[in-house]
Amino acid sequence: MPEDELTDALRAAQRGDAAGFATLWRSHHPGVLRYLRVIAGDHAEDAASETWLHVIRDLQNFQGDHNGFRGWLFRIARNRGLDEQRRRARTRETPAPPDRTAPDAATEAAEGAATTWALNVIAGLPADQAEAVMLRVVLGLDVATTAGILGKKPGAVRIATMRGLRRLAGHPQIRTRQGV
């Protein structure tokens, strides 16, 4: 969706327009969920729900354009993902039985085998590299926005991204899939 349309949707959502918020959600939720799969694993959906609840609560106070909104959104998502990691570490919960309900078409598309495989490979990187690769390469955020989300300097983000991509290039499953 064009940047100006997303900015218009942001402004409408800030005024309480449900259609504007729905546009933002449809545009950004798949990326939020993919990012949180790397951060929070099987609890990504819970963290995503908490992320959007936070956005709904504080959206009227957000100031900035759509690019600023993306940075703000993924900063919230990161914090909710880290909260979920801490909660799991404290509770050492046992896994719930698998959900036997049929997924909807959007969920099936987001959970395609290739996507799941790629996210699992990225999640296997050291945490700083996995986050940098997800935010910079997969989600397409710029260095400055990624640095703000991660609380790092831009140079550290560039290095973590480069190291993560190098590690991925040497990953045995990637080399096998490339026929190397």
C-alpha angles and dihedrals in degrees: 000000000000118000094240092054091051090049089051090049090050092052091047091049090051088056089053098261109155093203091055091051091047089054091052092046094049091047098047109023096082090054092045090051093048091049092048092050086065094044103036104019114199090005094061094111092053091049091047091053090051089048093055092044088055090048092050091049096049105026095103089059095050114110121194144057130292094278089053089049091055091053091047092047095051092044088056090046091051092050092049090047092051090047088054091051091051092047091051091048091052097045101035086206124195115242117265118241113270117275109251097195118114113255120237121244094262091053092048091051092049092046097050115149095250093049093048091048093049093047091050091052091049091047088057091066120093107282097253092050093045092053093045093050092047095048099039104033108022099035096029099228118159123250095256094051092046091049090052092050094048096039091236136121117264092248091055089052092051091049094046090049092048093048091047092050091047090050090049091049089056095044109124094227092051092048089050093049090050091051093241 
